[in-house]
Amino acid sequence: MDVAAAAGERAARLLPGLGFPADTTAGGAIAIESDAAASHRWFVPAVRGDDLLGFLVFDGDVLLRSSSFPSPVPAGDWLDAERIRERAERFSGDRAVGEPVLSHDGAPDHHLAWRVPMPSGFVFVAGTAAWWSRPRPDQVTG
């Protein structure tokens, strides 16, 4: 079994104990790209129908964190690459020059967002929010 499938199966087993409703399922694991080549982190969405209730982040098979949203959000806002790309293009006023990748804006443990390459830099998208990437020293996390 590959690492992505293992993360998804582990998430499915953990969801009930983390307080998610019984009808919540684990979506497909998505690799979290990092500037550090050694990253093996996976984002596993906690979904119910068309809603995203939260997510789990794994490093290999180790759960690093879980998060639930105060209220469900449309899963497509976080999981549909086409919707994410379109949101970045509307925000920037330009066409994307590559595909969105799940990454982080800042320290690896914070600011989980989709990074979309644009001609003039990167736009990050998280749910319905979009913003330009900004350079920051490594020690700055916010």
Secondary structure, DSSP 8 states (H G I E B T S, - for coil): --HHHHHHHHHHHHGGGGT--TT-EE---EE---SSTT--EEEEEEEETTEEEEEEEEETTEEEEEEEEEEEEEHHHHH-HHHHHHHHHHHHTS--SS--EEEESSSTTS-EEEEEEETTEEEEEETTEEEE-----TT---
